[in-house]
């Protein structure tokens, strides 16, 4: 388990959000990809921020109430997201997850976004490996 890296469990098939994207498009991307947040990048895939469901809910409520039109991701994104390296051990990332920590981390290599890693992906991997503990041994039919 210690040798398993973030690059082994990250998702690289989801398109990040580009700066300037209308918030309604961001919501569609979040819902369509079944993720709670996505990194915001420039044309060179440098991570400039992060947008979450919570950010979108708040911004849509405020813009709807004040009839201010459709905000863009730039108006509401978090501008200092936590990122991880694709070389980080999954077990090290898992040990740092906790209350107040992101559910989705942008994975950055040489300054550019290469994927995202989610708590769900980490949980799935931990479940597959038996949480690093011995699995119980049950009596088989050929034992007396």
C-alpha positions as CSV (number, residue, x, y, z in Angstrom):
1,X,0.0,0.0,0.0
2,X,2.8,2.4,0.8
3,X,4.1,2.1,-2.8
4,X,0.8,3.0,-4.3
5,X,1.0,6.6,-5.6
6,X,-1.6,9.3,-6.3
7,X,-0.9,8.8,-10.0
8,X,-2.2,5.2,-9.7
9,X,-5.6,6.3,-8.4
10,X,-6.1,9.8,-9.9
11,X,-8.7,10.6,-12.5
12,X,-7.3,12.2,-15.6
13,X,-10.4,11.9,-17.8
14,X,-12.3,14.9,-16.4
15,X,-11.8,18.2,-18.0
16,X,-10.9,21.0,-15.6
17,X,-12.9,24.3,-15.5
18,X,-11.3,27.1,-17.6
19,X,-11.1,30.6,-16.3
20,X,-14.0,32.8,-17.5
21,X,-16.5,29.8,-17.5
22,X,-20.1,30.8,-16.6
23,X,-21.2,29.4,-13.3
24,X,-24.1,27.6,-14.9
25,X,-21.6,25.6,-17.1
26,X,-19.6,24.9,-14.0
27,X,-22.6,23.4,-12.3
28,X,-23.3,21.2,-15.3
29,X,-19.7,19.9,-15.3
30,X,-19.8,19.1,-11.5
31,X,-23.1,17.3,-11.8
32,X,-22.2,15.5,-15.1
33,X,-18.9,14.2,-13.6
34,X,-20.4,13.4,-10.2
35,X,-17.7,15.3,-8.4
36,X,-17.9,17.9,-5.6
37,X,-15.4,20.2,-7.0
38,X,-13.0,20.8,-9.9
39,X,-9.7,22.8,-10.4
40,X,-9.8,26.0,-12.4
41,X,-7.0,26.3,-15.0
42,X,-5.7,28.7,-17.6
43,X,-4.9,27.7,-21.2
44,X,-1.6,26.1,-20.2
45,X,-3.3,24.0,-17.4
46,X,-1.8,26.0,-14.6
47,X,-4.1,25.7,-11.5
48,X,-5.4,29.1,-10.7
49,X,-8.2,28.1,-8.3
50,X,-10.8,25.5,-7.3
51,X,-14.6,25.6,-7.5
52,X,-16.8,23.5,-5.3
53,X,-20.5,22.6,-5.1
54,X,-20.7,24.8,-2.0
55,X,-19.2,27.8,-3.8
56,X,-21.7,27.4,-6.6
57,X,-24.7,27.0,-4.3
58,X,-23.9,30.2,-2.5
59,X,-23.1,32.2,-5.6
60,X,-26.3,31.1,-7.4
61,X,-28.4,32.0,-4.4
62,X,-26.8,35.4,-4.1
63,X,-26.9,36.2,-7.9
64,X,-30.5,34.9,-8.1
65,X,-31.6,37.1,-5.2
66,X,-29.9,40.2,-6.4
67,X,-30.7,39.5,-10.1
68,X,-27.0,40.2,-11.0
69,X,-26.8,37.8,-14.0
70,X,-24.7,34.7,-14.4
71,X,-21.5,35.0,-12.5
72,X,-18.3,33.3,-13.8
73,X,-16.0,30.9,-12.1
74,X,-13.5,33.7,-11.6
75,X,-16.0,35.5,-9.3
76,X,-16.4,32.7,-6.8
77,X,-13.5,30.2,-7.1
78,X,-11.1,29.6,-4.2
79,X,-7.8,31.0,-5.3
80,X,-5.3,29.0,-3.1
81,X,-6.2,25.4,-3.6
82,X,-4.3,22.6,-2.0
83,X,-2.6,20.5,-4.7
84,X,-0.7,17.2,-4.6
85,X,2.0,15.5,-6.5
86,X,1.4,12.4,-8.6
87,X,4.3,10.9,-6.8
88,X,2.7,11.3,-3.3
89,X,2.0,8.0,-1.6
90,X,-1.8,7.3,-1.3
91,X,-1.3,6.3,2.3
92,X,0.3,9.6,3.1
93,X,-2.5,11.5,1.5
94,X,-5.1,9.3,3.3
95,X,-3.5,10.0,6.7
96,X,-3.8,13.8,6.1
97,X,-7.5,13.7,5.1
98,X,-9.8,15.0,7.8
99,X,-12.4,17.6,8.7
100,X,-12.0,20.8,6.9
101,X,-9.8,19.2,4.2
102,X,-10.7,19.1,0.5
103,X,-12.7,16.2,-0.9
104,X,-11.0,16.6,-4.3
105,X,-7.3,17.5,-4.8
106,X,-5.8,18.8,-8.1
107,X,-2.8,16.7,-9.0
108,X,-0.1,18.9,-10.4
109,X,3.2,17.8,-12.1
110,X,5.8,20.4,-13.1
111,X,3.3,23.2,-12.4
112,X,0.5,21.8,-14.6
113,X,-2.7,19.9,-13.9
114,X,-2.5,16.2,-14.7
115,X,-5.6,15.0,-12.9
116,X,-7.6,15.0,-9.7
117,X,-7.7,12.6,-6.8
118,X,-10.9,12.2,-4.7
119,X,-11.6,10.8,-1.3
120,X,-13.8,8.3,-3.1
121,X,-10.9,7.0,-5.1
122,X,-8.8,6.8,-2.0
123,X,-11.5,5.0,-0.1
124,X,-12.0,2.6,-3.0
125,X,-8.3,1.7,-3.0
126,X,-8.2,1.2,0.7
127,X,-11.2,-1.1,0.5
128,X,-9.6,-3.1,-2.3
129,X,-6.4,-3.6,-0.3
130,X,-8.2,-4.6,2.9
131,X,-7.1,-1.4,4.7
132,X,-3.6,-2.8,5.1
133,X,-4.8,-5.5,7.6
134,X,-4.9,-9.2,7.4
135,X,-8.2,-10.4,6.1
136,X,-9.9,-13.0,8.4
137,X,-9.4,-16.6,7.4
138,X,-12.5,-18.7,7.2
139,X,-12.7,-22.4,7.4
140,X,-12.9,-24.0,4.0
141,X,-14.7,-27.2,3.0
142,X,-11.4,-29.2,2.8
143,X,-10.3,-28.5,6.4
144,X,-11.3,-30.9,9.2
